[in-house]
Amino acid sequence: MRVEIWSDIACPWCYVGKARFEKALAAFPHRDQVEVVHRSFELDPGRAKGDVQPVITMLTRKYGMSEAQAQAGEDNLAAQAAAEGLDYRTRDRDHGNTFDMHRLLHFAKEQGRQDELIQVLYRANFAEERSVFTEGDERLVELAAQAGLDADAARAVLADPSRYADEVRADEREAAQLGATGVPFFVLDRTYGVSGAQPAEVFTQALTQAWGERSPLKLVEQGDAQACGPDGCAVPQQG
């Protein structure tokens, strides 16, 4: 069974939702037969690469809330994260364009290190003091290396804006086609969708239901057609 997760590194609920989903997956009896794929979704796709601002400033301008309301929201998120065993800085975080991170995540998928990279990026953005937005490509190269990727290869990806750009845009178009207007958005076997950072129990229910309703393979009988098997291939006898 495949689970696809549309998310953005700048999304705190994606950070929390991933932990809740993984808690459910860890207890799922068929977890070894579940493939998890991370898909791209930008919350702020129109933001220029160099346009970085404090999270609190972004929240007040984008949602029209006061600084006190924005800070209260961050404090609530920190409590939600802590309940899942996650660190979360409520002060002095910043916000910027995540397109290059998504490009790197597609590169990491090819290398079999996608989950490792997204976890490193989440931790760097939400828990560490250093920004993932203001130090240029070398900060992302450093994080890619922490996730087990080759630093020079990651640097080469970042140096070419066209690398994996089409893959990111394809993910975003697909999200729109599936009706995802926000993230995190979980799609199980292209049959069930779960929106938001739901409690682990909801993910458990979704995994169980999707697994139980998988369509068994239906064979179309074609008589005594020849085939090969463990004992060799049937050879038609001359009449």
C-alpha positions, 0 to 999 in steps of 0.5 A: 500500500502506498501513502502519499503525503503532500506537505511543506517544510514551512508548515508547522502542522505538517511537522506535527502531522508527520509525527502523528502519522508515524506513530500510527504507522509504527503500530500498524501490523502491515507497516513493512508493506506500506510505502510512504512518498512525500509530495511537494506543496508550497504554502507561499509559492509566490514568495521570492527566494530572497524574501525572508521575514519573521514568522510572527510578521508573516502571520500578522500580515497574512492573516490580519491577526495581532502580534499577541494572537500570532505568538499565542498560536506559536505557543499552542503549536509548541505544546502540540509538538511537545506532545509528540516528542518534537522540539519547537522554537516559538521565538525568532523563527523566520519564513521564506521560499521553500521551492529549493527544499522541494527540489532537493526532496525529489533528488533525495527520493531518487537516492532513497533518502527522502524521509531522512531529508524531510525530517532533517529539514523539519528539525532545522526549520522548527527546532534549530536556531540557524535559519534554513532561509538566510544562509544560502545554498550551503545551509541546505547542502549541509542539511542534505549531507546530514540526511546521508546525501552526497554534498557535491551532488546536492550542491549541483542540484541547487545550482541548477534551478531547472533540476527537479522543478518540473517534478515539484510543479507536477506534485502541486498540480496533482494536489489541486486535482485531488482537491487539496487546498492545504497541508498536510494532506495524506492520500492512501492508495489513491482511495482515501484522503486525510486532511490535516494533522489528525490524531494518531487514532484517525491515521490508524483507522484510515490505514486499517480501512484502506488496507482492508479494502484493497482490491484483490487481483482479478484474473481473466481466464484464457483457457490452457494458455502456456506459461512459465513457472518454477518448474520451467516452461510448458512445451507444446507437444506435437500432435 
